[in-house]
Amino acid sequence: VIHHLVNRNLGGALQTGFQAAEGDYVIVLDIDLSYSVGHIEKLLSKIQETEADMVIASPYMKGGKNTAVPRLRLVLSKVVNRMMRLMSPTKIHTYTSMVRIYKKSFLQKLNLKSITYSINPEIIFKGTILRARIEEIPAHLDWSNQENVGRTSSIRIFNGILAGLMSGFIFRPYMFFMGIGLALFLLSFYIIFWIFLHTFSVLPEIPLIAGNFEDRFGLAVAQVFSDRPYSFMVGGLCLIISFQFLGIGFLSLQSKRYFDELFHISTTNLEQQFKNKTEGS
């Protein structure tokens, strides 16, 4: 048994365990046995059968089951995992489950930073960059023996949602900016299109003596602006902000690709250093 003199939270505990593990596979299981030990054999069989780098016990996939889990906690967990599924290129059902089996060789490639529960999606995120094969098995999350567990506070619920949003954000940060930018662009397009339609509906009311078509069109626009000034301001503002968000989104996409490339290079170097160290010993 390995002890920390100071509490290093879940992330620190997992990193210490990963470093100390000596076998070909590393299995992580909740100490409260909310997932029964029967999952161990299923996880091991799945990873050997599929040659995956990681297999996750998922109570949310087809065949999975939840028993006696507090409703609020269950809803929060499902919402967070669905947000991550929406953002992640790896389409699995459970990103936050700690009950998993890993190839030891896969863990040696990872440079993990998180010391909190976010280490679980971090492993998936960095595994995705390395093109790791990730599989799931149906699991049974059973809280029947934890009936005396206190209610989840509002602060913890908020922190859980925030952590889920941030974990989802790191998978595809550019989608956040591009999504907002596209929504604002469509809104501005709708407003500007309405302005043009309204302008052409007012145009026949402008006297012909007002001049040529350009002069009459200008007077029609002025009339529409006089009637609906906020449409011009909101439409123009949305258009400008949409370009800004789309620009940030493209920069974010470029930065993520650079990060993925650098992470892959550093991981390859780390793996080579470990290999040289092993051969030297």
N, C-alpha and C positions, 0 to 999 in steps of 0.2 A: 504494500500500500504506500502510495506517495502522498506526502502531506505538504501543503504550502503554509509557511509561517504566517503569511498575510493572505487574506482572501483575495484571490485573483479572478474571481467570478468564473462564469461558465467558459468563456473564451480562453482564459488563462489555463483553466483545468484541462480543457481539451488539448491545447497545444502541448502542455506538459505530458499528457498521456500519449499523444501521437509520437513525441520524441522518444519516450521510454519503451514504446511497443517494439517487439522484436520479430513477430511472426509475419507471414505473408499477407494476412488480413487483419484489420482492426475493426472491432465491433464496439459501438457506443450504445449504451442502454441506460434509461432512467433508473436511478437508484430506488425510486418509490415503486418500481415495477408496474407503473400504469400501463406499460406494454409488457406483456408476459414474456418469460424467458423462452417460450415456444417460438417466438419470432426469430431467435438466433439461427435455428436450423433452416428456416425459410429464407432468411437473408443470405446465408452461406450457400445454399443450393442455387439461389438466383444469380449470385455473382459468379459462381463457377459455371453455371449453365450459359449465361450470356456473355461472359468475359467482360463484364462492365467494370468501370473504375469505382463506381459507387452505387449502392442500392439503398433506397430510402423506404422506411416503413410508413405507409400512407393510410391514415384512417379516412381520407376524403376521396380516394379513387373508388372506382366500381369494385364492390366486394369488401370495402373497408367499413368499419363500424365504430360508433362512439357510444359509450355507456356512462350514465351518471355525470357527465361533464356539465358544469354550470352553464346555463343557457347563454349568459352574457359572454363568458369566456369562449364558448364554442362559436358564437356568432362573430366575435372579434377575430378569432383565429381563421375562420373561413373567409372573412372579408379581406384580411391581410394577405392570405395565400392566393386569393383570386386576383388581387391587385398585382402581386408579383408575377402570377401566370400571364397576366395581360402584358406586362412590361418585358418579361424574360423571353429570349429566343428558345429556351429549353422548356418545352411544354409538359411539365409534370404537374401534379396536383398538390403536393405538400413541400413547401420550401423551408418551413420552420421546424419540422420534426428533427429531434436530436437522434432518434433511434435509426442508426444506419450501419452499414458495413462498407469499409473502404479497402482498396488495395494499398498496402503499405508503400509500394512504389509510387502510387499516385500522390499520397500525402507528402512524400519527400520532395515533390516538385513545387509544393505550395509555400508561399511566404505569407502567412496569415498575420493580421494586425489586430483584429477585433478581440476584445476581452469580455464582451457581453453576449447576449443571445443572438446578436446579429452575425455571429461567426458562422451560423448554419447557412443562411443565404450567401454569406461571403464565400464559403467553400464552393457552393454551386456556381456563383458568379465567376470565380477564377477557374473553376473546372470547365465552364463553358468556353472561356477564352482558349483553354488548352485542348479544346475539342474532346473533352472527356465523355465517355459513354456513361450516362446516368439512367438508372432503371428504378422502378418502384414495385413494391408488393403490397397487396391489401393488408391492412393491419387493424387491430382492435385496440382502441384507446379506452381503458376501463378505469373510471374514477370511483368505483363502488366502495373501495376501502379508504376513500378520502372525503367522506361526508362532512367531517368537521373542519375542513379547510375554509377559512374566512372568505367573505365576499371580496371581489376585486374592487379596489378603490377607483374613483373617477380619474385620479391622477395616473394610476397605472394603466387604465384603459386608454387615456389620451397618449401616454408614452408608447403604448403598444401600437396604436394607430400610426403615430409619428414614425416609429421605428420601421413599421411596415412600408410606409410611403417612401422613406429614405432608402430602404433596401431595394424596393422596386425601382427607385430613381436611378440607382447605380447600374442597373442592368442596361437601360437604354435612356440615358439622360436627354438625348436629343429629341425623343418622342414627346417629352413634356413641353419643350419650347416650340417644337414644330406643331404640336397639337393645338396649343393656344394661338400660335401665329396663324394657323390655317382657319381656326374658328373666327378670329377677328377679321381675317381677310374676307371670309364669306359674308360676315355681317356688314363690313364696309361695302362689299360688292352689291349686296342687297339694297343698302341705303342709296348708293350712287345710282344704281339702276332705277330705283324709284324716283330719284331726282330727275333723271333724264326723261322718264315717262311723263312725269308731272310737267316738265318744261315743254315737251312737245304737245301736251294737252292744253297748255296756256298759250302756246304760240299762235294759234288761229285768232285769239282774242286781241292780239297786238295789231293796231291799225297799220295798213300798208303804207300810209304816209310816213311811218316811223323811219323808213329808209330801206336799205337792202336787207337780205336775209341775215347777214351777220349782226346788223344793228338790232333787228327784231329778235333774233335769238338771244342776244345779250340782254335785251329788255325782259324777255321771258325768264331768263335765269335770275335776273334781279327781282322779278315778281315772286318767283318761287322762293328765293332767299328771304324776301320780306315776309312771306307767309310761314316758312319753315326754316328759320335760321339754325335751329339746333340740329336739323338733319345734316346740314353742311358740316357743322363742327364735329358732330359725333362720327359721321362717315369719314371725314378726313383724318380725325384723330385715330380711329380704329385702323385705317389703312396704314398710317405711319407706324403705329405700334406693332401691327402685324408684320411689317417688313423687319422691324427690329427683332421680334421674337424668331422669325424665320431665319434671320441672319445669325442670331445666337445659336439656333438649332443646328445650322450647318457647321458652325465653328465647333460646337459640342460634338457633332458626329466626327469631324476631323480629329479632334482631340482624343476621342475614345479610340479611334483606329490607331493613333499613335501610341496610346497607352497599351492597347492590346498587343501591338507589335513589340514594344519595349518589355512588357511583362513576359511575353513568350521568349524573348531573347534572354532575359535575366533568369527565367526558369530553366532554360536549356543550360546556361552556365552553372546554375546551382546544382542541377542534376549531374553535370559532368564533374563538378568538384566533389560531390558525394561519392560518385563512382571511383574517382581517383583516390579518395580517402579510404574507401573500402578495399580497393586493390592494394594500397600501400600497407594497410594493417594485416 
